[in-house]
């Protein structure tokens, strides 16, 4: 326990045992009833951990249930097409997770015995230190501590760590040895889940519920009333980018685009096009801005202006690669990015209201 300050009670093994007992006792009684915790399996753990990366539990729950119905095991997932996988993932974002999960399933379908160490798991697609530790501890009982954003918050507050970290990843790497020194040897999976549960339900970023915390007696910042000061992570401003999106309708169909040959994370995901395609005759068309929508991807804040293109007098039959005319039925079948599906629905709803108003109803 060399990384724990000498003055902190958790420097003593007796206190560590008391900390573990208090945490696990609380977890036994108050843990949320989550589907991957009932009748757990290696597959369920892998799916839930991939989905929960950078995504709230409340958002994941319906996707998880639908996923398990459609792909109940590694073998079924491995046999699915990429289009089916992306469609099932639609709306969760960060689509590289779905692609990596699909690749992992194809490997897992060939296993006679799954890998049992963090090092082995980290060679698999999409698996970093956190997922490797979560899977091996929760599904295999290995004494490997996780250290995600929740753990960074909990640990930095327990020890009132004043160091300002460059970013979340740096904080996780530096605090992982402390996490490892505190893990319960008999129930490592439950301990990891209890720490994450504590961060998610009690040790909130803002207004943490310190007075109901099961390990308050061990928390330096909680006892002094300044928990919200921690963790100290350098704040970085997001980059800003403005782009145009084009709204083209013809014969009840909307033009959509995906760059099928790009290595971009959105390859295979349809959105409104950013450029007017070559097959559109441009002599008589007119433009009208119908709204600006905003979203954030990674560290970039996008401002997307949607421009309606009218007077499409001549449209060639052959589409350029990646373009698709989509009616409402087709739109349900393909994978649209979550924000664009929402925006398209809003615009169609607004158009419908205008048509009703103009008809006198």
C-alpha positions as MATLAB code, in Angstrom:
seq = 'XXXXXXXXXXXXXXXXXXXXXXXXXXXXXXXXXXXXXXXXXXXXXXXXXXXXXXXXXXXXXXXXXXXXXXXXXXXXXXXXXXXXXXXXXXXXXXXXXXXXXXXXXXXXXXXXXXXXXXXXXXXXXXXXXXXXXXXXXXXXXXXXXXXXXXXXXXXXXXXXXXXXXXXXXXXXXXXXXXXXXXXXXXXXXXXXXXXXXXXXXXXXXXXXXXXXXXXXXXXXXXXXXXXXXXXXXXXXXXXXXXXXXXXXXXXXXXXXXXXXXXXXXXXXXXXXXXXXXXXXXXXXXXXXXXXXXXXXXXXXXXXXXXXXXXXXXXXXXXXXXXXXXXXXXXXXXXXXXXXXXXXXXXXXXXXXXXXXXXXXX';
ca = [
       0.000    0.000    0.000;
       2.894    2.332   -0.790;
       0.658    4.676   -2.825;
      -1.617    5.398    0.157;
      -0.519    8.311    2.402;
       0.971    7.163    5.711;
      -1.462    9.316    7.677;
      -4.561    7.793    6.115;
      -6.358    5.025    8.062;
      -6.463    2.803    4.966;
      -2.708    2.451    5.240;
      -3.461   -0.173    7.916;
      -4.665   -3.607    6.793;
      -7.229   -3.826    9.606;
      -8.892   -0.638    8.375;
      -8.830   -1.899    4.787;
     -10.794   -4.966    5.903;
     -13.290   -2.716    7.677;
     -13.586   -0.562    4.533;
     -14.253   -3.623    2.376;
     -16.824   -4.995    4.803;
     -18.679   -1.667    4.993;
     -18.693   -1.251    1.220;
     -19.794   -4.812    0.436;
     -22.434   -4.779    3.185;
     -23.918   -1.644    1.632;
     -23.722   -3.169   -1.859;
     -25.476   -6.346   -0.711;
     -28.428   -4.306    0.496;
     -28.645   -1.367   -1.879;
     -27.269   -2.444   -5.259;
     -29.449   -1.667   -8.265;
     -31.191   -4.646   -9.838;
     -29.502   -4.677  -13.215;
     -30.044   -7.444  -15.805;
     -26.365   -8.324  -16.212;
     -26.144   -8.953  -12.462;
     -28.878  -11.600  -12.480;
     -27.734  -15.018  -13.656;
     -24.363  -13.504  -14.713;
     -22.175  -14.976  -17.452;
     -19.012  -14.083  -19.313;
     -21.029  -13.017  -22.353;
     -23.393  -10.811  -20.340;
     -20.462   -9.141  -18.601;
     -18.660   -8.420  -21.867;
     -21.790   -6.975  -23.507;
     -22.681   -4.783  -20.543;
     -19.153   -3.429  -20.136;
     -18.866   -2.527  -23.820;
     -22.240   -0.786  -23.728;
     -21.541    1.065  -20.490;
     -18.408    2.775  -21.797;
     -19.218    6.515  -21.790;
     -22.944    5.715  -21.590;
     -25.423    5.961  -18.707;
     -27.026    2.833  -17.255;
     -30.517    4.212  -17.940;
     -29.648    4.575  -21.629;
     -28.099    1.118  -21.864;
     -30.919   -0.892  -20.258;
     -33.339   -1.154  -23.235;
     -30.459   -1.732  -25.667;
     -29.043   -4.497  -23.474;
     -32.366   -6.358  -23.283;
     -32.934   -6.087  -27.041;
     -29.347   -7.150  -27.742;
     -29.607  -10.284  -25.596;
     -32.837  -11.207  -27.357;
     -31.293  -10.764  -30.803;
     -27.776  -12.029  -29.994;
     -27.991  -14.340  -26.947;
     -24.385  -15.588  -27.136;
     -21.006  -15.084  -28.801;
     -21.819  -17.605  -31.529;
     -25.014  -15.846  -32.619;
     -23.308  -12.468  -32.582;
     -20.378  -13.825  -34.594;
     -22.746  -15.053  -37.344;
     -24.527  -11.693  -37.637;
     -23.693   -9.223  -40.387;
     -22.107   -5.889  -39.552;
     -25.290   -4.166  -40.738;
     -27.358   -6.172  -38.232;
     -24.925   -5.364  -35.434;
     -24.874   -1.634  -36.195;
     -28.666   -1.538  -36.461;
     -29.017   -3.138  -33.021;
     -26.537   -0.571  -31.669;
     -28.214    2.420  -33.320;
     -28.570    5.334  -30.896;
     -25.888    4.207  -28.422;
     -23.193    6.111  -30.314;
     -19.450    5.436  -30.433;
     -20.056    2.774  -33.080;
     -16.477    1.497  -32.940;
     -17.601   -0.289  -29.764;
     -20.152   -2.294  -31.768;
     -17.642   -3.151  -34.480;
     -15.038   -4.241  -31.925;
     -17.617   -6.294  -30.058;
     -18.521   -8.021  -33.321;
     -14.833   -8.793  -33.993;
     -14.387  -10.073  -30.437;
     -17.404  -12.361  -30.824;
     -15.900  -13.946  -33.931;
     -12.779  -14.745  -31.903;
     -14.747  -15.872  -28.838;
     -16.851  -18.261  -30.935;
     -13.686  -20.307  -31.533;
     -12.598  -20.515  -27.863;
     -12.398  -23.851  -26.130;
     -11.421  -22.004  -22.946;
     -11.678  -18.203  -22.672;
      -8.551  -16.208  -21.762;
      -8.153  -15.822  -18.017;
      -5.758  -12.905  -17.551;
      -5.927   -9.144  -18.029;
      -2.946   -9.299  -20.366;
      -4.681  -11.820  -22.637;
      -7.945   -9.881  -22.668;
      -6.156   -6.682  -23.630;
      -5.081   -8.286  -26.920;
      -8.746   -8.523  -27.977;
     -10.562   -5.875  -30.084;
     -11.833   -2.904  -28.080;
     -10.556   -4.204  -24.738;
      -8.480   -1.836  -22.624;
      -7.334   -2.038  -18.982;
     -10.761   -1.239  -17.552;
     -12.808   -3.806  -19.506;
     -10.089   -6.440  -19.027;
     -10.160   -5.962  -15.249;
     -13.963   -5.823  -15.121;
     -14.444   -9.003  -17.148;
     -11.776  -11.065  -15.385;
     -12.899   -9.998  -11.907;
     -16.685  -10.128  -12.377;
     -16.929  -13.192  -14.642;
     -13.837  -15.102  -13.537;
     -13.189  -14.074   -9.932;
      -9.713  -12.672  -10.599;
      -8.363  -10.106   -8.127;
      -8.016   -7.328  -10.693;
      -9.205   -3.867   -9.686;
     -11.043   -1.653  -12.147;
     -10.354    2.057  -12.304;
     -12.874    4.006  -14.378;
     -14.238    7.535  -13.971;
     -16.331    6.495  -10.980;
     -13.299    5.025   -9.240;
     -11.230    8.133   -9.969;
     -13.881   10.256   -8.279;
     -14.281    7.959   -5.270;
     -10.571    7.386   -4.661;
      -9.515   11.002   -5.185;
     -12.106   12.039   -2.591;
     -11.281    9.308   -0.083;
      -7.631   10.356   -0.105;
      -8.186   14.063   -0.958;
      -5.676   13.797   -3.800;
      -4.640   17.317   -4.781;
      -2.751   16.399   -7.936;
      -4.276   17.911  -11.079;
      -4.466   15.215  -13.734;
      -4.006   15.973  -17.420;
      -7.139   14.003  -18.312;
      -9.338   11.170  -17.129;
      -7.170    8.458  -18.680;
      -4.091    9.761  -16.859;
      -6.006    9.833  -13.578;
      -7.163    6.237  -14.056;
      -3.640    5.040  -14.765;
      -2.155    6.803  -11.741;
      -4.879    5.716   -9.312;
      -5.094    2.103  -10.470;
      -2.388    0.915   -7.982;
      -4.427    2.374   -5.102;
      -7.551    0.661   -6.436;
      -5.622   -2.600   -6.608;
      -4.363   -2.280   -3.025;
      -7.926   -2.011   -1.687;
      -9.618   -4.833   -3.618;
     -11.327   -7.593   -1.656;
      -9.541  -10.879   -2.320;
     -12.594  -13.048   -1.665;
     -15.169  -11.085   -3.688;
     -13.204   -9.078   -6.272;
     -16.037   -8.871   -8.791;
     -18.572   -7.688   -6.231;
     -16.033   -5.259   -4.784;
     -15.396   -3.686   -8.192;
     -19.111   -3.387   -8.853;
     -19.660   -1.932   -5.377;
     -17.062    0.784   -5.971;
     -18.617    1.657   -9.324;
     -22.085    1.591   -7.755;
     -20.888    3.946   -5.032;
     -19.607    6.398   -7.631;
     -22.778    6.173   -9.698;
     -25.409    6.413   -6.949;
     -23.815    8.178   -3.965;
     -20.504    9.838   -4.825;
     -21.980   12.079   -7.544;
     -19.920   14.638   -9.438;
     -22.045   17.382   -7.950;
     -23.865   17.287   -4.617;
     -22.481   13.911   -3.463;
     -24.573   12.192   -0.797;
     -21.773   12.109    1.748;
     -24.007   11.747    4.807;
     -25.380    8.445    3.484;
     -22.043    7.122    2.223;
     -21.183    3.697    3.690;
     -17.452    4.540    3.792;
     -17.656    8.176    4.949;
     -15.515    7.417    7.982;
     -12.622    6.613    5.612;
     -13.154    9.600    3.289;
     -10.923   12.587    3.979;
     -12.769   15.036    1.719;
     -16.225   13.782    2.748;
     -15.504   14.342    6.426;
     -14.194   17.868    5.792;
     -17.103   18.810    3.532;
     -15.139   19.588    0.357;
     -15.693   16.448   -1.719;
     -16.764   18.439   -4.782;
     -13.222   19.795   -5.101;
     -12.085   16.367   -6.248;
     -10.987   14.956   -8.607;
      -8.836   17.733  -10.013;
      -8.697   17.189  -13.771;
      -7.439   19.805  -16.199;
     -10.347   21.352  -18.081;
     -10.031   21.454  -21.843;
     -12.229   23.441  -24.185;
     -13.922   21.520  -26.946;
     -13.161   22.444  -30.534;
     -16.050   23.958  -32.474;
     -17.009   23.087  -36.023;
     -19.836   24.322  -38.261;
     -21.063   22.177  -41.146;
     -23.970   22.168  -43.582;
     -26.390   19.300  -44.149;
     -28.665   19.089  -47.170;
     -32.336   18.074  -47.102;
     -33.386   16.695  -50.501;
     -36.777   15.048  -51.056;
     -38.023   13.372  -54.222;
     -41.125   11.205  -54.726;
     -41.622   10.866  -50.975;
     -38.029    9.801  -50.354;
     -35.221   11.550  -48.490;
     -31.594   11.488  -49.637;
     -29.133   10.045  -47.111;
     -25.412    9.324  -47.249;
     -22.716    7.187  -45.664;
     -19.052    6.968  -46.617;
     -18.770    3.227  -47.140;
     -15.036    3.318  -47.812;
     -13.994    5.502  -44.901;
     -12.343    4.193  -41.754;
     -14.343    6.824  -39.884;
     -16.370    5.558  -36.916;
     -19.581    6.534  -38.715;
     -18.875    4.394  -41.777;
     -22.057    2.470  -42.528;
     -24.130    4.922  -40.486;
     -26.448    7.082  -42.587;
     -26.887   10.828  -42.120;
     -28.063   13.814  -44.143;
     -25.365   14.516  -46.772;
     -22.788   17.275  -46.292;
     -22.328   17.793  -50.035;
     -24.665   18.024  -52.988;
     -24.176   14.845  -55.016;
     -22.990   14.999  -58.632;
     -26.193   13.371  -59.922;
     -28.278   16.413  -58.922;
     -28.773   19.029  -61.641;
     -27.860   22.302  -59.946;
     -29.031   24.961  -62.403;
     -32.526   25.662  -61.003;
     -32.308   24.503  -57.380;
     -32.997   26.842  -54.479;
     -31.803   26.744  -50.884;
     -33.583   27.444  -47.607;
     -32.182   27.077  -44.104;
     -34.665   25.098  -42.015;
     -32.793   24.997  -38.739;
     -29.562   24.535  -36.859;
     -28.919   21.545  -34.634;
     -26.019   20.918  -32.251;
     -24.275   17.802  -30.996;
     -20.931   16.797  -29.517;
     -18.755   13.943  -30.758;
     -15.628   13.337  -28.700;
     -14.035   16.723  -28.066;
     -15.742   18.527  -30.966;
     -18.945   20.565  -30.670;
     -20.746   20.489  -34.012;
     -23.215   23.092  -35.235;
     -25.074   21.591  -38.187;
     -27.226   23.816  -40.385;
     -29.871   21.867  -42.304;
     -30.590   23.345  -45.726;
     -33.619   22.376  -47.779;
     -32.889   21.980  -51.507;
     -35.918   22.624  -53.738;
     -36.773   22.682  -57.456;
     -35.057   19.393  -58.263;
     -35.996   19.374  -61.934;
     -33.658   16.646  -63.144;
     -32.269   13.775  -61.123;
     -30.160   11.088  -62.729;
     -31.197    7.504  -62.089;
     -27.777    6.250  -60.986;
     -26.716    7.221  -57.467;
     -23.157    8.049  -56.491;
     -21.536    5.568  -54.105;
     -22.839    5.884  -50.540;
     -26.080    7.754  -51.368;
     -29.520    6.307  -50.730;
     -33.075    7.485  -51.384;
     -34.992    6.344  -48.333;
     -38.722    6.227  -47.677;
     -40.150    5.755  -44.177;
     -40.050    1.959  -44.451;
     -36.417    1.902  -45.590;
     -35.487    4.382  -42.878;
     -36.622    1.873  -40.265;
     -34.368   -0.811  -41.754;
     -31.102    1.107  -42.155;
     -28.850    2.441  -39.395;
     -29.132    6.199  -38.884;
     -27.011    8.151  -36.418;
     -29.111    8.851  -33.324;
     -29.150   12.665  -33.639;
     -30.016   12.581  -37.356;
     -32.889   10.126  -36.848;
     -34.271   12.494  -34.198;
     -33.814   15.616  -36.352;
     -35.337   13.971  -39.420;
     -38.357   12.915  -37.362;
     -38.763   16.452  -36.015;
     -38.639   17.979  -39.498;
     -41.139   15.483  -40.931;
     -43.457   16.154  -37.974;
     -43.190   19.889  -38.557;
     -43.909   19.441  -42.279;
     -46.952   17.347  -41.442;
     -48.324   20.046  -39.134;
     -47.875   22.703  -41.817;
     -49.715   20.561  -44.385;
     -52.607   20.024  -41.967;
     -52.815   23.750  -41.176;
     -52.753   24.737  -44.833;
     -55.551   22.273  -45.642;
     -57.855   23.897  -43.092;
     -58.010   21.023  -40.581;
];
